[in-house]
Amino acid sequence: MIAADYLRRIAAWSHELNEREIEIARAGIVEKSYSADEFIFMRGDHFEYWTGVVSGLARMGIVSRGGNATSFTGLTAGAWFGEGTMLKNEARRYDVVALRDTRLAMMDRGTFLWLFENSVG
């Protein structure tokens, strides 16, 4: 479990949570590191985490059937993504690739949904 002060440093959204919500969020987050050029997930994967970039750089995008790559955005420290997929319980519609060594905070779906349903913050 990550520390409460660490959660507040890596997730701006956590500043509005009360102590109980902080404890629940902390318990539902794990961290994982990815090497440069490593796929974090691919379009069509069922990646069951709301994800935040702790450090590094990642690219969100797709590759068409014809092989044309389109980048949607770069993801840097502080960026959280994937909430739409969590709410709709669907497969990812894009790829995410680490462009540099990247460390992610990943909140499991159950914790994400609990916070969504119970926390104004």
MISEZA-697861 format. One record per atom (N, C-alpha, C, O, CB): x, y, z negated; residue number from 1; atom name. Coordinates in steps of 0.001 Angstrom, whole numbers, plus 500000, padded with zeros to 6 digits. Atoms other than C-alpha are relative to their C-alpha. Glycine has a CB too. Layout:
residues N
- x | y | z | nr | atom
- X | Y | Z | NUM | CA
...
end
This chain:
residues 121
- x | y | z | nr | atom
- 500859 | 498824 | 500000 | 1 | N
- 500000 | 500000 | 500000 | 1 | CA
- 500904 | 501238 | 500000 | 1 | C
- 501902 | 501300 | 499282 | 1 | O
- 499024 | 499999 | 498761 | 1 | CB
- 499211 | 498771 | 499934 | 2 | N
- 501320 | 503437 | 500881 | 2 | CA
- 499639 | 500918 | 498828 | 2 | C
- 498554 | 500793 | 498260 | 2 | O
- 499769 | 500727 | 501353 | 2 | CB
- 500223 | 499070 | 501103 | 3 | N
- 501615 | 506186 | 498248 | 3 | CA
- 499047 | 501121 | 500419 | 3 | C
- 498975 | 501482 | 501594 | 3 | O
- 501336 | 500589 | 499518 | 3 | CB
- 500966 | 498934 | 499717 | 4 | N
- 498970 | 508915 | 497978 | 4 | CA
- 500685 | 501241 | 500572 | 4 | C
- 500171 | 501843 | 501515 | 4 | O
- 499230 | 500369 | 498728 | 4 | CB
- 499320 | 498809 | 499477 | 5 | N
- 501477 | 511739 | 498524 | 5 | CA
- 500530 | 499761 | 501410 | 5 | C
- 500576 | 500685 | 502222 | 5 | O
- 501151 | 500408 | 499072 | 5 | CB
- 499552 | 500346 | 498648 | 6 | N
- 502853 | 509922 | 501579 | 6 | CA
- 498827 | 500088 | 500981 | 6 | C
- 498986 | 500610 | 502085 | 6 | O
- 500622 | 498575 | 500024 | 6 | CB
- 501186 | 499910 | 499151 | 7 | N
- 499317 | 509594 | 503018 | 7 | CA
- 499691 | 501462 | 500313 | 7 | C
- 499369 | 501799 | 501453 | 7 | O
- 498785 | 499323 | 499319 | 7 | CB
- 500278 | 498575 | 499775 | 8 | N
- 498826 | 513338 | 502566 | 8 | CA
- 501007 | 500638 | 500957 | 8 | C
- 500667 | 501578 | 501676 | 8 | O
- 500009 | 500751 | 498671 | 8 | CB
- 498984 | 499476 | 499079 | 9 | N
- 502086 | 513997 | 504459 | 9 | CA
- 499775 | 499550 | 501437 | 9 | C
- 500040 | 500308 | 502370 | 9 | O
- 501380 | 499568 | 499549 | 9 | CB
- 500115 | 500542 | 498639 | 10 | N
- 501257 | 511774 | 507449 | 10 | CA
- 498620 | 500181 | 500623 | 10 | C
- 498446 | 499941 | 501817 | 10 | O
- 500340 | 498541 | 499989 | 10 | CB
- 501373 | 499921 | 499492 | 11 | N
- 497514 | 512458 | 507779 | 11 | CA
- 499312 | 501266 | 499493 | 11 | C
- 498866 | 501323 | 498347 | 11 | O
- 499194 | 498751 | 499580 | 11 | CB
- 500641 | 498739 | 500391 | 12 | N
- 496102 | 515989 | 507735 | 12 | CA
- 498556 | 499778 | 499553 | 12 | C
- 498074 | 500474 | 498659 | 12 | O
- 500037 | 500998 | 501163 | 12 | CB
- 501393 | 500265 | 500358 | 13 | N
- 492575 | 514545 | 507538 | 13 | CA
- 499847 | 499551 | 498544 | 13 | C
- 498765 | 499689 | 497972 | 13 | O
- 499422 | 498941 | 500925 | 13 | CB
- 500091 | 500519 | 501372 | 14 | N
- 493386 | 513046 | 504105 | 14 | CA
- 499920 | 501106 | 498957 | 14 | C
- 499561 | 500840 | 497810 | 14 | O
- 501191 | 499115 | 499703 | 14 | CB
- 500007 | 498894 | 500959 | 15 | N
- 493624 | 516489 | 502472 | 15 | CA
- 498607 | 500280 | 499449 | 15 | C
- 498472 | 500842 | 498362 | 15 | O
- 500549 | 501253 | 500649 | 15 | CB
- 501379 | 499745 | 500420 | 16 | N
- 489826 | 516639 | 502233 | 16 | CA
- 499393 | 498842 | 499210 | 16 | C
- 498245 | 498938 | 498777 | 16 | O
- 499145 | 500285 | 501208 | 16 | CB
- 500537 | 501168 | 500700 | 17 | N
- 489419 | 513229 | 500547 | 17 | CA
- 500105 | 500160 | 498490 | 17 | C
- 501032 | 500793 | 497983 | 17 | O
- 500732 | 498734 | 500440 | 17 | CB
- 499906 | 500020 | 501460 | 18 | N
- 488650 | 512784 | 496863 | 18 | CA
- 500904 | 498828 | 499583 | 18 | C
- 501354 | 498059 | 500433 | 18 | O
- 498573 | 499875 | 499343 | 18 | CB
- 499044 | 501015 | 500476 | 19 | N
- 490769 | 510467 | 494691 | 19 | CA
- 499560 | 498573 | 500342 | 19 | C
- 500392 | 497755 | 500735 | 19 | O
- 500182 | 500125 | 498490 | 19 | CB
- 500491 | 501346 | 499662 | 20 | N
- 488563 | 507387 | 495230 | 20 | CA
- 500212 | 499711 | 501479 | 20 | C
- 500667 | 498627 | 501843 | 20 | O
- 498505 | 499858 | 499642 | 20 | CB
- 499835 | 500170 | 498557 | 21 | N
- 488612 | 507889 | 499000 | 21 | CA
- 501471 | 499852 | 500374 | 21 | C
- 501811 | 499081 | 501272 | 21 | O
- 499388 | 501185 | 500748 | 21 | CB
- 498556 | 500141 | 499763 | 22 | N
- 492402 | 508339 | 498922 | 22 | CA
- 500434 | 498566 | 499685 | 22 | C
- 501180 | 497961 | 500455 | 22 | O
- 500809 | 501020 | 499135 | 22 | CB
- 499622 | 501367 | 500398 | 23 | N
- 492757 | 505003 | 497099 | 23 | CA
- 499524 | 498977 | 501035 | 23 | C
- 500258 | 498051 | 501382 | 23 | O
- 499410 | 499659 | 498610 | 23 | CB
- 500537 | 500921 | 498990 | 24 | N
- 490535 | 503228 | 499626 | 24 | CA
- 500798 | 500121 | 501295 | 24 | C
- 501151 | 499113 | 501908 | 24 | O
- 498497 | 500287 | 500265 | 24 | CB
- 499212 | 499794 | 498775 | 25 | N
- 492403 | 504785 | 502560 | 25 | CA
- 501384 | 499381 | 499865 | 25 | C
- 501843 | 498691 | 500775 | 25 | O
- 500126 | 501500 | 500318 | 25 | CB
- 498657 | 500554 | 500227 | 26 | N
- 495800 | 503850 | 501073 | 26 | CA
- 500004 | 498482 | 500129 | 26 | C
- 500905 | 497901 | 500733 | 26 | O
- 500519 | 500405 | 498614 | 26 | CB
- 500065 | 501467 | 499993 | 27 | N
- 494722 | 500231 | 500636 | 27 | CA
- 499766 | 499432 | 501395 | 27 | C
- 500102 | 498278 | 501664 | 27 | O
- 498899 | 499525 | 499070 | 27 | CB
- 500329 | 500490 | 498661 | 28 | N
- 493581 | 499985 | 504262 | 28 | CA
- 501018 | 500330 | 501068 | 28 | C
- 500779 | 500065 | 502247 | 28 | O
- 498700 | 500544 | 500411 | 28 | CB
- 498996 | 499585 | 499013 | 29 | N
- 496739 | 501305 | 505934 | 29 | CA
- 501269 | 499160 | 499867 | 29 | C
- 501787 | 498950 | 498770 | 29 | O
- 500335 | 501499 | 499834 | 29 | CB
- 498688 | 500649 | 499907 | 30 | N
- 499800 | 499347 | 507031 | 30 | CA
- 500813 | 500783 | 501016 | 30 | C
- 500263 | 501520 | 501835 | 30 | O
- 499879 | 498474 | 500410 | 30 | CB
- 499130 | 499334 | 499035 | 31 | N
- 502791 | 500631 | 508950 | 31 | CA
- 500730 | 498960 | 500834 | 31 | C
- 501026 | 497858 | 500372 | 31 | O
- 501009 | 500928 | 499286 | 31 | CB
- 499276 | 500886 | 499094 | 32 | N
- 504527 | 499082 | 511926 | 32 | CA
- 500882 | 500846 | 500909 | 32 | C
- 500503 | 501944 | 501316 | 32 | O
- 499018 | 499122 | 500835 | 32 | CB
- 499065 | 499303 | 499120 | 33 | N
- 507511 | 500105 | 514024 | 33 | CA
- 500025 | 499355 | 501371 | 33 | C
- 499884 | 498139 | 501502 | 33 | O
- 501406 | 500010 | 499397 | 33 | CB
- 499904 | 500445 | 498614 | 34 | N
- 507812 | 499842 | 517806 | 34 | CA
- 501265 | 500601 | 500606 | 34 | C
- 501630 | 501737 | 500305 | 34 | O
- 498729 | 500411 | 500822 | 34 | CB
- 498794 | 499531 | 499309 | 35 | N
- 510934 | 500151 | 519943 | 35 | CA
- 499611 | 500796 | 501240 | 35 | C
- 498504 | 500657 | 501759 | 35 | O
- 500914 | 498809 | 500387 | 35 | CB
- 500216 | 499249 | 498772 | 36 | N
- 511256 | 502534 | 522879 | 36 | CA
- 499634 | 499051 | 501131 | 36 | C
- 500238 | 497986 | 501266 | 36 | O
- 501249 | 500821 | 500365 | 36 | CB
- 500519 | 500751 | 498848 | 37 | N
- 509400 | 501204 | 525964 | 37 | CA
- 499158 | 498779 | 499624 | 37 | C
- 498789 | 497999 | 500503 | 37 | O
- 501145 | 499555 | 500859 | 37 | CB
- 500833 | 501125 | 500437 | 38 | N
- 507419 | 498680 | 523890 | 38 | CA
- 498526 | 500398 | 500061 | 38 | C
- 498154 | 501499 | 499654 | 38 | O
- 500386 | 499550 | 498559 | 38 | CB
- 501439 | 499761 | 499995 | 39 | N
- 503662 | 498400 | 524473 | 39 | CA
- 499478 | 499863 | 498578 | 39 | C
- 499742 | 498869 | 497902 | 39 | O
- 499268 | 499017 | 500959 | 39 | CB
- 500668 | 500064 | 501295 | 40 | N
- 501735 | 499196 | 521314 | 40 | CA
- 498706 | 499204 | 500179 | 40 | C
- 498384 | 498332 | 499372 | 40 | O
- 499712 | 501441 | 499430 | 40 | CB
- 501102 | 500833 | 499531 | 41 | N
- 498612 | 497876 | 523020 | 41 | CA
- 499728 | 500342 | 501451 | 41 | C
- 500158 | 501375 | 501964 | 41 | O
- 498723 | 500200 | 499131 | 41 | CB
- 500328 | 499835 | 498588 | 42 | N
- 497282 | 497481 | 526531 | 42 | CA
- 498497 | 500133 | 500160 | 42 | C
- 497717 | 499661 | 499332 | 42 | O
- 500532 | 498816 | 500836 | 42 | CB
- 501417 | 499866 | 499683 | 43 | N
- 493977 | 498401 | 528094 | 43 | CA
- 499367 | 498617 | 499979 | 43 | C
- 499909 | 497661 | 500534 | 43 | O
- 499792 | 500689 | 501384 | 43 | CB
- 500707 | 501268 | 500121 | 44 | N
- 491476 | 495659 | 527298 | 44 | CA
- 500267 | 499273 | 498696 | 44 | C
- 499539 | 498341 | 498354 | 44 | O
- 500366 | 499116 | 501134 | 44 | CB
- 499703 | 500626 | 501294 | 45 | N
- 493079 | 494713 | 523955 | 45 | CA
- 498957 | 500402 | 498966 | 45 | C
- 498397 | 501497 | 499019 | 45 | O
- 501413 | 500391 | 499514 | 45 | CB
- 500822 | 499696 | 501171 | 46 | N
- 490969 | 494527 | 520823 | 46 | CA
- 500963 | 500286 | 498856 | 46 | C
- 501289 | 499406 | 498059 | 46 | O
- 499006 | 498812 | 499645 | 46 | CB
- 499045 | 499523 | 500991 | 47 | N
- 493329 | 496525 | 518626 | 47 | CA
- 499168 | 500610 | 498884 | 47 | C
- 498636 | 501709 | 499045 | 47 | O
- 501035 | 501043 | 500612 | 47 | CB
- 500969 | 499670 | 501044 | 48 | N
- 491406 | 496782 | 515349 | 48 | CA
- 500494 | 501021 | 498986 | 48 | C
- 500274 | 500856 | 497786 | 48 | O
- 499609 | 498762 | 499283 | 48 | CB
- 499470 | 498995 | 500914 | 49 | N
- 493096 | 499861 | 513888 | 49 | CA
- 499775 | 501408 | 500533 | 49 | C
- 499900 | 501662 | 501731 | 49 | O
- 501486 | 499764 | 499759 | 49 | CB
- 499898 | 498579 | 499719 | 50 | N
- 492638 | 503604 | 513787 | 50 | CA
- 501459 | 500315 | 499760 | 50 | C
- 502001 | 499928 | 498725 | 50 | O
- 499019 | 500890 | 499100 | 50 | CB
- 498553 | 499946 | 499987 | 51 | N
- 496190 | 504649 | 514461 | 51 | CA
- 500532 | 501423 | 499946 | 51 | C
- 500038 | 502319 | 500631 | 51 | O
- 500522 | 499311 | 501222 | 51 | CB
- 499343 | 498711 | 500124 | 52 | N
- 498405 | 507549 | 513443 | 52 | CA
- 501491 | 499866 | 500260 | 52 | C
- 502115 | 498883 | 499860 | 52 | O
- 499754 | 500598 | 498618 | 52 | CB
- 498558 | 499995 | 499744 | 53 | N
- 501897 | 508404 | 514625 | 53 | CA
- 500695 | 500641 | 498800 | 53 | C
- 500451 | 501802 | 498471 | 53 | O
- 500343 | 500769 | 501331 | 53 | CB
- 499225 | 499505 | 501131 | 54 | N
- 504236 | 508762 | 511646 | 54 | CA
- 501263 | 500682 | 500514 | 54 | C
- 501618 | 501772 | 500065 | 54 | O
- 500357 | 498846 | 499023 | 54 | CB
- 498798 | 499424 | 499381 | 55 | N
- 507371 | 509372 | 513721 | 55 | CA
- 500157 | 499407 | 501392 | 55 | C
- 499637 | 498332 | 501690 | 55 | O
- 501280 | 499730 | 499130 | 55 | CB
- 499765 | 500485 | 498648 | 56 | N
- 508485 | 509010 | 517303 | 56 | CA
- 499109 | 500671 | 501023 | 56 | C
- 498594 | 501767 | 500800 | 56 | O
- 499798 | 498520 | 500056 | 56 | CB
- 500767 | 499466 | 498880 | 57 | N
- 506653 | 509544 | 520567 | 57 | CA
- 499408 | 498839 | 500786 | 57 | C
- 500098 | 497867 | 501093 | 57 | O
- 500888 | 500897 | 500914 | 57 | CB
- 500680 | 501027 | 499210 | 58 | N
- 504099 | 507466 | 522465 | 58 | CA
- 499212 | 500673 | 501116 | 58 | C
- 498877 | 501854 | 501032 | 58 | O
- 499063 | 499132 | 499107 | 58 | CB
- 500770 | 499506 | 498865 | 59 | N
- 502251 | 507860 | 525767 | 59 | CA
- 498708 | 499206 | 500116 | 59 | C
- 498711 | 497976 | 500070 | 59 | O
- 500821 | 499906 | 501310 | 59 | CB
- 501299 | 500620 | 499773 | 60 | N
- 498553 | 507169 | 526260 | 60 | CA
- 499654 | 500198 | 501465 | 60 | C
- 499695 | 501323 | 501964 | 60 | O
- 498893 | 500604 | 499062 | 60 | CB
- 500347 | 499876 | 498593 | 61 | N
- 497521 | 506410 | 529829 | 61 | CA
- 499496 | 498693 | 500569 | 61 | C
- 499247 | 497735 | 499837 | 61 | O
- 501189 | 500480 | 500791 | 61 | CB
- 500454 | 501200 | 499292 | 62 | N
- 496413 | 503871 | 532424 | 62 | CA
- 500826 | 499825 | 501266 | 62 | C
- 501498 | 500746 | 501730 | 62 | O
- 498482 | 500088 | 500341 | 62 | CB
- 499441 | 500289 | 498681 | 63 | N
- 497726 | 502204 | 535549 | 63 | CA
- 498839 | 499462 | 500832 | 63 | C
- 498176 | 498505 | 500431 | 63 | O
- 501218 | 498963 | 499928 | 63 | CB
- 501117 | 500416 | 499155 | 64 | N
- 495202 | 501862 | 538382 | 64 | CA
- 500297 | 498657 | 500650 | 64 | C
- 501428 | 498173 | 500603 | 64 | O
- 499709 | 501058 | 501075 | 64 | CB
- 499814 | 501262 | 499268 | 65 | N
- 494679 | 498665 | 540362 | 65 | CA
- 501015 | 500161 | 501124 | 65 | C
- 501706 | 499210 | 501489 | 65 | O
- 498663 | 499507 | 500572 | 65 | CB
- 499045 | 499722 | 498924 | 66 | N
- 496733 | 500306 | 543103 | 66 | CA
- 501402 | 500302 | 499507 | 66 | C
- 502306 | 500545 | 500306 | 66 | O
- 499514 | 501147 | 500819 | 66 | CB
- 498675 | 499782 | 500561 | 67 | N
- 499647 | 500813 | 540710 | 67 | CA
- 500334 | 501439 | 499662 | 67 | C
- 501463 | 501733 | 499271 | 67 | O
- 500999 | 499497 | 500933 | 67 | CB
- 499755 | 498598 | 500334 | 68 | N
- 499266 | 504556 | 540182 | 68 | CA
- 499825 | 500221 | 498501 | 68 | C
- 498787 | 499879 | 497934 | 68 | O
- 499053 | 500926 | 500795 | 68 | CB
- 500048 | 499732 | 501430 | 69 | N
- 500069 | 505622 | 536611 | 69 | CA
- 499455 | 501392 | 499741 | 69 | C
- 499812 | 502350 | 500427 | 69 | O
- 501388 | 499847 | 499374 | 69 | CB
- 500537 | 498721 | 500438 | 70 | N
- 498113 | 508396 | 534911 | 70 | CA
- 500207 | 500098 | 498497 | 70 | C
- 499772 | 499224 | 497748 | 70 | O
- 498489 | 500150 | 500378 | 70 | CB
- 499820 | 499750 | 501432 | 71 | N
- 499162 | 509806 | 531536 | 71 | CA
- 498883 | 500906 | 499522 | 71 | C
- 498586 | 501922 | 500151 | 71 | O
- 501394 | 500634 | 499702 | 71 | CB
- 501045 | 499164 | 500587 | 72 | N
- 496379 | 511181 | 529357 | 72 | CA
- 500605 | 501009 | 499028 | 72 | C
- 500252 | 502188 | 499038 | 72 | O
- 498951 | 499130 | 499283 | 72 | CB
- 499406 | 499119 | 501009 | 73 | N
- 498497 | 512589 | 526535 | 73 | CA
- 501238 | 499359 | 499407 | 73 | C
- 501430 | 498146 | 499484 | 73 | O
- 498986 | 500324 | 498890 | 73 | CB
- 498890 | 500470 | 500814 | 74 | N
- 501671 | 512306 | 524543 | 74 | CA
- 499568 | 500053 | 498543 | 74 | C
- 498849 | 500965 | 498136 | 74 | O
- 501289 | 500853 | 500241 | 74 | CB
- 500396 | 500089 | 501401 | 75 | N
- 501272 | 511311 | 520918 | 75 | CA
- 501236 | 500166 | 499128 | 75 | C
- 502169 | 499366 | 499205 | 75 | O
- 499288 | 498649 | 499701 | 75 | CB
- 498870 | 499709 | 500869 | 76 | N
- 503645 | 512805 | 518348 | 76 | CA
- 499569 | 499865 | 498540 | 76 | C
- 498401 | 499602 | 498252 | 76 | O
- 500558 | 501416 | 500280 | 76 | CB
- 500275 | 500119 | 501429 | 77 | N
- 503880 | 512731 | 514550 | 77 | CA
- 498790 | 500848 | 499615 | 77 | C
- 498702 | 502024 | 499968 | 77 | O
- 501230 | 500420 | 499177 | 77 | CB
- 501224 | 499329 | 500430 | 78 | N
- 500526 | 513640 | 513015 | 78 | CA
- 498790 | 499684 | 500847 | 78 | C
- 497663 | 499936 | 500420 | 78 | O
- 500210 | 501459 | 499995 | 78 | CB
- 501123 | 500334 | 499117 | 79 | N
- 498392 | 512444 | 515942 | 79 | CA
- 499338 | 498702 | 499534 | 79 | C
- 500021 | 497712 | 499272 | 79 | O
- 500478 | 499867 | 501474 | 79 | CB
- 500791 | 501201 | 500298 | 80 | N
- 495623 | 509954 | 515076 | 80 | CA
- 499077 | 499771 | 501183 | 80 | C
- 498519 | 500723 | 501728 | 80 | O
- 499182 | 500147 | 498652 | 80 | CB
- 500783 | 500305 | 498813 | 81 | N
- 493750 | 508171 | 517847 | 81 | CA
- 499313 | 498647 | 499866 | 81 | C
- 499675 | 497826 | 499024 | 81 | O
- 500886 | 500021 | 501242 | 81 | CB
- 500707 | 501271 | 499956 | 82 | N
- 491355 | 505337 | 518610 | 82 | CA
- 498701 | 499970 | 499231 | 82 | C
- 498111 | 498903 | 499062 | 82 | O
- 500872 | 498944 | 499489 | 82 | CB
- 501237 | 499990 | 500777 | 83 | N
- 488350 | 506479 | 516588 | 83 | CA
- 498781 | 499610 | 500849 | 83 | C
- 497857 | 498974 | 500343 | 83 | O
- 499783 | 501381 | 499389 | 83 | CB
- 501121 | 500383 | 499135 | 84 | N
- 486005 | 506078 | 519568 | 84 | CA
- 499895 | 498498 | 500153 | 84 | C
- 498799 | 497940 | 500114 | 84 | O
- 500143 | 500642 | 501367 | 84 | CB
- 499967 | 501458 | 499885 | 85 | N
- 487051 | 502472 | 520006 | 85 | CA
- 499516 | 499348 | 498712 | 85 | C
- 498796 | 498351 | 498748 | 85 | O
- 501418 | 499516 | 500337 | 85 | CB
- 500430 | 500548 | 501296 | 86 | N
- 486536 | 501841 | 516280 | 86 | CA
- 498490 | 500144 | 499836 | 86 | C
- 497819 | 499211 | 499395 | 86 | O
- 500735 | 500711 | 498835 | 86 | CB
- 501432 | 499762 | 500174 | 87 | N
- 483058 | 503393 | 516296 | 87 | CA
- 499162 | 499159 | 500944 | 87 | C
- 498083 | 498697 | 500574 | 87 | O
- 499684 | 501464 | 500208 | 87 | CB
- 500758 | 500760 | 498997 | 88 | N
- 481951 | 501587 | 519466 | 88 | CA
- 500310 | 498513 | 499966 | 88 | C
- 499639 | 497727 | 500634 | 88 | O
- 500287 | 500537 | 501382 | 88 | CB
- 499598 | 501408 | 500104 | 89 | N
- 483683 | 498291 | 518548 | 89 | CA
- 500217 | 499392 | 501390 | 89 | C
- 499629 | 498370 | 501741 | 89 | O
- 498935 | 499191 | 499225 | 89 | CB
- 499736 | 500454 | 498641 | 90 | N
- 485016 | 497885 | 522066 | 90 | CA
- 501498 | 499841 | 500229 | 90 | C
- 502317 | 500249 | 499405 | 90 | O
- 499405 | 500981 | 501020 | 90 | CB
- 498598 | 500136 | 499608 | 91 | N
- 488250 | 496997 | 523805 | 91 | CA
- 500567 | 501372 | 500351 | 91 | C
- 499826 | 502276 | 500739 | 91 | O
- 500149 | 499023 | 501198 | 91 | CB
- 499341 | 498735 | 499670 | 92 | N
- 490781 | 499783 | 524350 | 92 | CA
- 499884 | 500269 | 501488 | 92 | C
- 499956 | 499344 | 502297 | 92 | O
- 501481 | 499980 | 499570 | 92 | CB
- 500168 | 499600 | 498605 | 93 | N
- 490318 | 501717 | 527598 | 93 | CA
- 501274 | 500588 | 500584 | 93 | C
- 501251 | 501146 | 501681 | 93 | O
- 498874 | 501003 | 500123 | 93 | CB
- 498743 | 499393 | 499563 | 94 | N
- 493958 | 502794 | 527903 | 94 | CA
- 501156 | 499222 | 499390 | 94 | C
- 500970 | 498436 | 498460 | 94 | O
- 500071 | 501506 | 499599 | 94 | CB
- 498765 | 500573 | 500540 | 95 | N
- 497526 | 501667 | 527279 | 95 | CA
- 500649 | 501040 | 499102 | 95 | C
- 500491 | 502242 | 499316 | 95 | O
- 500977 | 499553 | 501142 | 95 | CB
- 499135 | 499125 | 500776 | 96 | N
- 499773 | 503113 | 524596 | 96 | CA
- 501372 | 499342 | 499947 | 96 | C
- 501514 | 498186 | 499548 | 96 | O
- 499425 | 500260 | 498555 | 96 | CB
- 498620 | 500478 | 499925 | 97 | N
- 503534 | 502746 | 525033 | 97 | CA
- 500878 | 500928 | 499172 | 97 | C
- 500746 | 502149 | 499255 | 97 | O
- 500499 | 499930 | 501480 | 97 | CB
- 499027 | 499194 | 500743 | 98 | N
- 506281 | 503906 | 522665 | 98 | CA
- 501050 | 500514 | 500986 | 98 | C
- 501672 | 499727 | 501699 | 98 | O
- 500671 | 499166 | 498845 | 98 | CB
- 498978 | 499417 | 499131 | 99 | N
- 508546 | 506304 | 524559 | 99 | CA
- 501341 | 500110 | 499284 | 99 | C
- 502395 | 500115 | 499921 | 99 | O
- 499557 | 501377 | 500489 | 99 | CB
- 498831 | 500029 | 500883 | 100 | N
- 511010 | 506471 | 521661 | 100 | CA
- 499690 | 498997 | 498909 | 100 | C
- 498560 | 498517 | 498819 | 100 | O
- 500334 | 501429 | 499400 | 100 | CB
- 500311 | 500811 | 501171 | 101 | N
- 511364 | 504331 | 518569 | 101 | CA
- 498895 | 500726 | 499240 | 101 | C
- 499014 | 501916 | 498945 | 101 | O
- 501276 | 499763 | 499092 | 101 | CB
- 501212 | 499380 | 500539 | 102 | N
- 507979 | 504960 | 516958 | 102 | CA
- 499487 | 499199 | 498813 | 102 | C
- 499451 | 497969 | 498845 | 102 | O
- 498908 | 500108 | 501088 | 102 | CB
- 500603 | 500631 | 501177 | 103 | N
- 506471 | 504239 | 513553 | 103 | CA
- 498548 | 500452 | 499917 | 103 | C
- 498243 | 501642 | 500002 | 103 | O
- 500784 | 500364 | 498683 | 103 | CB
- 501437 | 499731 | 500051 | 104 | N
- 502690 | 503978 | 513250 | 104 | CA
- 499412 | 499639 | 498649 | 104 | C
- 499847 | 498687 | 498002 | 104 | O
- 499278 | 499233 | 501096 | 104 | CB
- 500860 | 500352 | 501132 | 105 | N
- 500243 | 504040 | 510346 | 105 | CA
- 498714 | 499474 | 500617 | 105 | C
- 498121 | 500124 | 501478 | 105 | O
- 499733 | 501243 | 499023 | 105 | CB
- 501170 | 500625 | 499391 | 106 | N
- 497356 | 501712 | 511133 | 106 | CA
- 498961 | 499685 | 498917 | 106 | C
- 499204 | 498894 | 498006 | 106 | O
- 500404 | 498709 | 500767 | 106 | CB
- 501097 | 500218 | 500938 | 107 | N
- 494053 | 501828 | 509244 | 107 | CA
- 499058 | 498950 | 500566 | 107 | C
- 498576 | 499076 | 501692 | 107 | O
- 499240 | 501322 | 499712 | 107 | CB
- 500871 | 501070 | 499499 | 108 | N
- 491981 | 498663 | 509516 | 108 | CA
- 498573 | 500505 | 500198 | 108 | C
- 498144 | 501481 | 499581 | 108 | O
- 500007 | 498803 | 499032 | 108 | CB
- 501337 | 499573 | 499584 | 109 | N
- 488507 | 498908 | 510997 | 109 | CA
- 499029 | 500123 | 498828 | 109 | C
- 498243 | 501069 | 498775 | 109 | O
- 499444 | 499026 | 501016 | 109 | CB
- 500906 | 499955 | 501151 | 110 | N
- 486677 | 498129 | 507731 | 110 | CA
- 500193 | 501255 | 499166 | 110 | C
- 499217 | 501880 | 498749 | 110 | O
- 500202 | 498778 | 499130 | 110 | CB
- 499705 | 498784 | 500758 | 111 | N
- 488406 | 500972 | 505896 | 111 | CA
- 499559 | 501234 | 500776 | 111 | C
- 498947 | 502143 | 500216 | 111 | O
- 501501 | 500084 | 499675 | 111 | CB
- 500413 | 498873 | 499157 | 112 | N
- 487866 | 503359 | 508804 | 112 | CA
- 498488 | 500189 | 499942 | 112 | C
- 498012 | 501307 | 499744 | 112 | O
- 500451 | 499781 | 501459 | 112 | CB
- 501458 | 499896 | 499998 | 113 | N
- 484136 | 502570 | 508917 | 113 | CA
- 499470 | 500410 | 498631 | 113 | C
- 498513 | 501180 | 498549 | 113 | O
- 499376 | 498674 | 500424 | 113 | CB
- 500430 | 499593 | 501338 | 114 | N
- 483785 | 502881 | 505128 | 114 | CA
- 500182 | 501499 | 499831 | 114 | C
- 499269 | 502181 | 499365 | 114 | O
- 500787 | 499236 | 498913 | 114 | CB
- 499759 | 498555 | 500118 | 115 | N
- 485382 | 506355 | 505214 | 115 | CA
- 499038 | 500782 | 500880 | 115 | C
- 498515 | 501812 | 500456 | 115 | O
- 501453 | 500342 | 500377 | 115 | CB
- 500909 | 499322 | 499071 | 116 | N
- 483270 | 507346 | 508230 | 116 | CA
- 498591 | 500086 | 499406 | 116 | C
- 497917 | 501107 | 499541 | 116 | O
- 499964 | 499262 | 501360 | 116 | CB
- 501363 | 500051 | 500524 | 117 | N
- 480061 | 506313 | 506461 | 117 | CA
- 499845 | 500633 | 498623 | 117 | C
- 498730 | 500987 | 498238 | 117 | O
- 499544 | 498582 | 499940 | 117 | CB
- 500107 | 499573 | 501395 | 118 | N
- 480892 | 507526 | 502934 | 118 | CA
- 500719 | 501281 | 499643 | 118 | C
- 500542 | 501788 | 498535 | 118 | O
- 500502 | 498943 | 499141 | 118 | CB
- 499182 | 498845 | 500350 | 119 | N
- 483227 | 510500 | 503116 | 119 | CA
- 499698 | 501198 | 500880 | 119 | C
- 499807 | 501119 | 502103 | 119 | O
- 501465 | 499651 | 500100 | 119 | CB
- 500195 | 498762 | 499260 | 120 | N
- 482354 | 514037 | 504123 | 120 | CA
- 501351 | 500484 | 500526 | 120 | C
- 501443 | 500967 | 501654 | 120 | O
- 499329 | 501083 | 499107 | 120 | CB
- 498645 | 499579 | 499615 | 121 | N
- 486105 | 514813 | 504218 | 121 | CA
- 500477 | 499273 | 501225 | 121 | C
- 501595 | 499505 | 501686 | 121 | O
- 500977 | 499771 | 498864 | 121 | CB
end
